[in-house]
Amino acid sequence: MTHQPSGYREPSRRSLLRALGAAPVVAAGVLAASPAASAVVPARSAEKGRVPQTLRPGGQLDRYVAERAARDEFSGTVLIAYRGDPVLTRSHGMADKDRDIPNRPDTIFNLASVTKIFTGLAVMQLAAKGELGIHDTLGGHLDGFAAEPAGATLHQLLTHTSGVGRDATGPDVGIPSEWDSLEVVWDGVLGAIREIPTTKFPPGNGNSYSNDAFWLLGAIVATVSGEDYFYDYVRQHIFQPAGMRDTDYYTRPQVQGDRDIAHQYPLGPDGQRFDFTMGEQFPFVGGPDGGAYSTVEDMLHFATALQDDELLDRSFTDIATRGKLPKSPARDETASHLFTGYGCHDYVYRGQRIYGNDGGGPGAGANLDIFPGLDWVTVVVTNYGDTPTTVKPIVNLARELIVDSA
């Protein structure tokens, strides 16, 4: 029961490049002298004539990201894809400063709460098979909860309207560093949630962002599917079918030892960035609420598989990704209308629908935008965290330029 996440890293794109004696050319802090592997407009997309210069290598977005990186305001990778083909992939900054390893297009980053979209899909896959119902209760699948939280439905857990669990931030949440196995982590988190006798409000009668709710959903996925752990189900039914070779819920020893995984560099109290990955507070493993690791290419594979109905049939994909209730946009959000879906957000920006998710944590930040009516996908990942200041300005400009091109 304490096996390690295995991943499917063989053969990775980087290992194939090494075998061929080649390496991708990336921009680390400034624009590359010539657009190469990190910034390519495939012929098929270019021939369509729908890719504006502003989104191509050397265009407005590319220059903007480079300027932010030059000021040390961004470290990570940006991918812009049209009709499934990358038209711009650009990396800046360092994945591991101590070992002098730069971020590359195939560097693996912590997805933070973007992870929740996988959890929502896992629940919907089981619902599509008739193995659970969206309006099933928590108590109908897991025991040991008081009456009030046990009555919360899966729909309410997915939409942050259950009132179940602890606050999303604070000293009493998170995974203590001394929890050093999958079994200890899961027993610890679920045990802490079970100890709470009441909900914040009657289920369905309020809204409170809940990471704990997604841990409960993950436990339900494992129980209903018969897997030892939630991770096993997601690997088999989401990552593998989507062709996400480098994506997994990596453990602390894997993250700390793998040169392909970006270390996380948040700002410390002194205003200087430090390596959170090697610190005492770095958790053993992520969960259904956040902490999966992926590359921008894998996230494009995921977006493509999702839109091509390879993970769910179209009706259930629509149910999973469509907004269920309105949400007030953050001050840094460009979308004028924002809704909560099942592990995702559903936006309307200047008449265009965008769905996906975003997330952040200490030295980690990510954003996935899918434009179903325009055939664009954008992925932004960072190992600086501070999502409102590192990721959102890039995301907002990309949205503006994409919608302008429609």
N, C-alpha and C positions, 0 to 999 in steps of 0.2 A: 504493500500500500504506500510505500515511500519511494517509489521509483522516480527518477528524474525525468523532466520533460526531455524528449528525445530530439525533436526538430527534424527537418529534412533538408540538410545542408549539402547533400552530395548529389550531383556535383553542383557547386554554386557557380554563378557567373564569374566571380573573381577567380576561382580555382581554374576554370576553363581558360580565362585570359592568361593566367600564369603559365598554364601548360602550353599555350601558344606563344609564350614569350612576349606577350603584350600587356599593356595596362591602360586603363581609361585615363584620358586627360581631363583634369578637373580644374576649376578655378578655386583657389584657396585664398580668399580675401580680396582678390581683384579679378577682373575679367581675363579669361584665357586669351592668349595672343590670337588664336584662331579657334573657331568652334569645332570641337572634335567630339569624342564619345560623350562628354558631359552636356553637350548642347547640340542636338541634332534635329533637323527637320526631315523626316523620312519623305521619300519621293511621293508616296501615295497620298499623304496629307497635303504636301505642297501642290500637287497637281490639282487638288480640289479648289484651290484659289480662295479658301475660306480662312486661312491662317493670316491674321494681320501682322504687319511688321512689328507692331508694339509687343507682340508675344513671342517673336522669334529671337534667336540668339542675337545679342547686341541691341535688342529693342528696348522699349521703355521699361518693361518689367525687369528684364535682365540687368539693366543698368541700375535700377532702383535697389535691387537686392545686393548688387556689388557695392553700391555706396553705403548701404547699411552695414555690410560686413566689414568694409574698410574702416568704419567708425567703431567696430567691435560691438555692434548692436544686433548682429545676427551670426549664428554659427549653425550650419545644418545643410539641408538639401531641399530644393524646390523642383517639382516636376509639373509640367503643363502638357496635357495630352489632348489631341483632337481625333475623334473617331477611332480611339484605341491606340493611336500612335503618339509617342512622345514628340513634342515639337520643341521643348526646352527642358533640359535637365541640368541643374547647376548646383554645385557643392561649394561651400565656403567653410573656413575655420578648421579646427582640429577635433578629431574624434578622441584622441588621447594626447594631452599636452606633455605628460611626462615621457611618453615613448615617441613623441614627435610623429604621430600618425594622423594624417589629414582626413577630414571627411571626404567621402567619395560617393558617387551615385549608388553604389551597392553597400554603403555603410548601414548598419542596422540601428534603428533608434527606438527608444521607448515611446509608445503611442499614447500613453496616459489614458484619458477617458474615451478616446476614439475606440478603444477596446470594447466599449459597451455595445457597439453595433454588432459585434460578433455574438455577444450574449443574446441580444434581441433576436438575431437570426436563428440561433440555436433553438430558442423557445418556439419560434414560428415554424421551424422545420418539424419539430415534434407535434405541434398543433396540426400542421398539414397532414401528418400521418395518422391523426386521431389518437395520439398517445397521451395528450393532455388537452385541456381547454383553457382558453385565455381567461375565462371567468372562474376557473378553478381557484380554490382558496389555498393559501400557504399551508394551513393545517391539514388540508387534504393530501398533501404530499410529504410534509416534514412534521415530525412530532416534537414535543418539548416546548412549545410556545404557549404563552398565556392566551386567553380567549380572544382578547381584542386584536393583537397582531395576527393570530391564527386565522382570523376572518378576512384578512386582506386578500384581494385577488391578484392573480398574475398580471392582469391589466394594470392594476394600481401600482404594483411593484415596478413595472416597466415604465410607467409615466410619472414616477415620483409623487404619486398621490396616495400612497399607502399609509404614510405616517409612521412606518415601521423603522426601527433602528436608531442608531446614534446620529448626531450631527455629522455632516460631511467633513468638517474641519474641527480641530481642537486637540488638546493633549491626550484625550482618551481614545482616539481613533488611530488607524494605521496598524502596521504589523511590527511588533517589537523585534529588534534585531536578534534577540536570543531565540526566537522561533526559527529553527534551522532544519525543518523538513516539511514536506507537503502535508503530512498528517497533522503535525503540530500546528501549522498555520491554519488549516481548515477547522480543526477542533477549537482552536483559540478564537477565531473570528465568529464562528457559529455559536460558540458558547457565550461569548460576550453579547450577541444579539438576543439569545434566548433568555438572558438574565433580565432583560428590560420588560417589565410587566404590562406596560401600556404603550399606546401609540401617541404620537404628538397631537393627533387630531383623529376623529373618527375616520376610518379608511374611506377615501373617496370625497372627503369634505375639506380638503386643503391641498397644499403643494409644498413640498420640502425636498430639495435635492438629496438623494439617498444613495450613497455607495453601498451601504449594507443591503439594500434591497436587491442589488445586482449579485452580491454574494449568495443571497438566498435563491435567486433565480439560477445561479450556477449549480448550487447544490441540488435543486430540483431537476435540472438537466441531467446531472449525473445519476440521480436516483431513477428517473423515468427511463433513461436509455440503458441502464445497467452497467455503465462504465464506472471504473474505480474513482475517477476524477473528472470534473468538468473539462479539464484540458484535453483529455483523451478524445472526448466527443468532438470538440472544436477542431482538433487536428484532422480527424478522419472525415468530418462532414463539411468543413468550411475551408481550412487551409489547403488540404490536399486536392480537393476538386477544383479549387481556384488556381492551382499552380503556384502557391505561395511557398516557395522552397526555403526561404530564409526566415520565415515568420514562426514565432513560438513564444511560449511563456517561459523565458529562460530564467534559471535560478541564479542566485547571487554568485556562486563559484563560476558559472558559465559566463555571466556578464563581465565579471572582473578579469577573467582569463582570456577572453576571446578578443583578438585584435580587430575583428570586424564589427564589434559592437561599440557604439559611441558611449564614452563616459559622460556623465551629467555634471554641468558646471553652473550651479546657481550662484547668485550674489550672496556673500556673507554679510554679517552685521557691519564689517569694516568697509563694505562697498567693493570688495575684491571677490573674484570668482574662485571657487574651490571645488575639488573633485568629490562630489557627493557619493559617487559610485564606490569609492574606496573608504568611505567614512563609516562610523559606527551605526548610523541610523539607516543605512541602506537595507531594504527589506530582502528577505530570502527569495520571495517570488511574488509576482503580481497576481491578480485575480480576475474574476468576471467583471469587476468594476473598472479596472485599469491595469496597465503593466504588461500587456503583450508587446513584443518587439517585432519590428518589420522594416523593410526597405521601401523606398518610394516605388520601385518597380513592382514589388509584391502588392502594394496597395492599389496600383493600377490594374494588376491582374484581378484583384478582388472586385474592384469597381466594374470591370468588364464582365466578370462572371455573374455578378449580381444583376447587371442590366440585361445580360443574355439569358437570364432565367436558368442558369446552371446550378444555382444553390437553392432556389425555390421556384415554383411555377409563378407566372405573372400575377395572379390574383393575390397570392400570399405575400409576394414581394411588395405589392402596392399596399397591402394592409400593414406590413412591417415598417415601411418607410414614410407613409403618409402621416401628416400631423394629426394628433389626437386632441390636443388642447392648446390654446394660445399661450405663449410665453413672452414676457417683456424682453425685448432685445437689450443687450448690454450697451453701454454708452459707446463702445468701440465697434459696434456691429453696424454693417452697412444695410442689412436687410430691414425693410420696413415692416415685414410681417414674419413672425417666427413662431413655430409650433413644435411641440414635443412629440416625437414618434416613439417607436419601440427600440430604444437604444440609439436613437439618432435624432437629429434636428431636421426640420422641414422649413425651408425659407421661401419667401417671395421677394425678389429684388428686381425692381423696375419691370415688373410683369413677367419675370422669368423664374421658374421654380429651380431651387437648389436644395439637394438633401445631402446629408453626411453627418459629421460630428467633429468636435474639437475637444481639446483637453490640455491640461498642464499640470505640472508638479515641480518639485525641486530639480531644476536643470533639465526638465523634459517638457516638450510642447509639440503638438501635432494638430493638423487640420486636414480633413478630407472633404472636398466639394465635388458633387456629381451634378452636372447640368443635363438632365434627361432630354430636354427639348432642344438642346443646342449641340449635343455630342461632345462636350468638353468634360474633362476631369482634372482637378488640381490637387496636388498633395504637397504640403509643407510640413517639414519636421525640423526640430531644433534640439540641440543639447545645451541650450542656455536657459530653457524654461521661460518664465516671465511672458506667458503667451500673449497677453494684451499688447505688450510693447515689442515683442520679437516676431510673432507669427501673424497677428491680426493685420498690421499695416500691409504686409505682403498679400495676404488673402484678400483684403478689401480692394487693393489695386487690381489684382487679377480678376476679381468679379467685375469691376468697372470696365476693364478692357475687353473682357469676353462678351459682356452684354452690349457694349458699344459696337462690337463686330457683327452682331446678329443682323 
